[in-house]
Amino acid sequence: MIDDNFLNEYGNILYQTEKPSRYIGDEFGSYDKDFNLVDGKFLFVFPDKYEIGISNFGHKIIYDLINKKQNLLCDRLYAPDKDFIELLDKNNKKIYALESKRQPKEFDIIGFGLQYEMSYTTVLKLLELSDIPVLSKERNDNHPLILAGGPSCANPKPMNKFIDIFIIGDGEDVNIEVLEKYLELKNKLSRNEILKELSKIQGVYVPLVDNVATKRIAQLTYENHPVNSPIPHFPSVHDRAIVELRRGCGRLCRFCQASHINLPIRERKKEDVVKLAKEYVKNTGYDEYSLLSLSSNDHSQIEDILKDLSCHFRGSGINVSLPSQRADKFSLEIANLAQSERKATVTIAPEAGTQRMRDIINKNLSQEQIINATISCVKNGWNKIKYYFVIGLPFETYDDLKGIPELIEEVNKACRENGLKYPQITCSISVFVPKPHTPFQWARQNTIEEVQEKIKFLRELKDKIKNVKFNFHNPKMSQLEAFFSRGDEKLSDFIYELYKNGAYLESWDENLDLDLYSKIADKLGINIEKTASREYLDDEILPWDNIHYGVNKTWLLDEYKKAQSAISTIPCEVKCNNCGVCSNLKTRKVICD
Ligand code: SF4
């Protein structure tokens, strides 16, 4: 229930802000526990706007698991938009946690979800708005511990000066373990002593100690999956129930960080997936649920799961979405089961236009498989196809780029031969970002000039094909992503300067000030393009070398060398490639509890 005191204090501000429902909490499905009746208080902060953060599945898991513990509480905070910050400032008011309406500094731990590098400056601004020193070294025993988790922690160095604790790997168990350990020690030891103790927990990296951190892996059980979550008062980016089908992917595409940092594969039992989907939909009233995975049709029982669920939901108008299907395992039956209620767009990810390039990136996908999957869809009523491609990949030539429109021409030719109308094709084309902990971590990124030439080349070829649209990702954004994700601690000063000069919510194009980046780069003597586009030497110590996800660095390097000769690696489920995960993390190939 929204408290009268809160409305008296903030009502006037809420009335004037653009979307007040971002800031009131009390959503259906929220826990709203009593702040005074728990021992440990964790504030999950998503450093982006409410409508983005509320859809994030990772934060729903942590929120649910902590709140299920009777003596603990997890509240939420999303980054307020600029108009709300101005109103708070004008009225001399502070930001507050969504449910308890308490100030962030009243919590034991503040945990930021770092999903992408462009949220770094937002983290700093949110600390300032919380009256918490932005620099870790200026915090004292009375301040909450500042924690971060999520994929951007794969290289914590650029945020080392601001974050006390990074969570490496799955957060299910370790966040609670850190909070409980903190409660045990907080009246006995100083802040720095506590941090040193916490660095001994597997899955924790503490910059103060600069320890070697090995990731944590969680099992996918029925108990650690939510069956309810806060339903926003207004539409968010994804309004649907989510059931995580599988974590990790043994395909080992060489550019893909998610694949390499989430091994080993964990598969949720069919009975649990079905039960969770039914309960989640019933509890939330959503008319859609998504079966989340890096590669949905790699689940060993996907057809049985979909059959059970489509039988259960038949005639209800409730749809299932499968976010990622592979063309080589494409099954019409799965596609029909997944889109039985309405035929939306089918998405296929060839990633590259030629076989040579697909072998370089280890996509293990033939042209025939891509064309067959597309033709199957068109024959069966799907007339909108979306392809994902990446350009600027290591060892790419202009012939490889030409392969993208040539592939579309081949699809059109196959349509003609089968007497089919051409589908509407959209190609979403992103720029390669060399990511830590992948075989391509040593590779250089193309410069902006190189990327622009490639885009121009592709645009000219595309003009000759009528049924295709090319959407290019912003190359500057990709460059900044590479800059932040492969930089070292020197980037802390860069991020700090950006924040000091007003950078905030930078993943939104309208907030990204590229002139500011140039000015700060000049001031600090940092070359953004050089950092993004430099090739690391084979024997160089990389800024993220003390963060271990289980995969051996020597194995990653071998994969990079194999890429150079366009040699593929067989998927891990088919044959173990001795990447190191199973022995280093004392686990096994596919875990299904
Ligand atoms: S060690 Fe083998 S089975 Fe285990 S994750 Fe690596 S490739 Fe897969």
Boltz pocket constraint, residues with backbone or C-beta under 6 A from the ligand:
constraints:
  - pocket:
      binder: B
      contacts: [[A, 250], [A, 263], [A, 264], [A, 265], [A, 572], [A, 573], [A, 575], [A, 576], [A, 577], [A, 578], [A, 579], [A, 580], [A, 581], [A, 582], [A, 583], [A, 588], [A, 589]]
      max_distance: 6.0
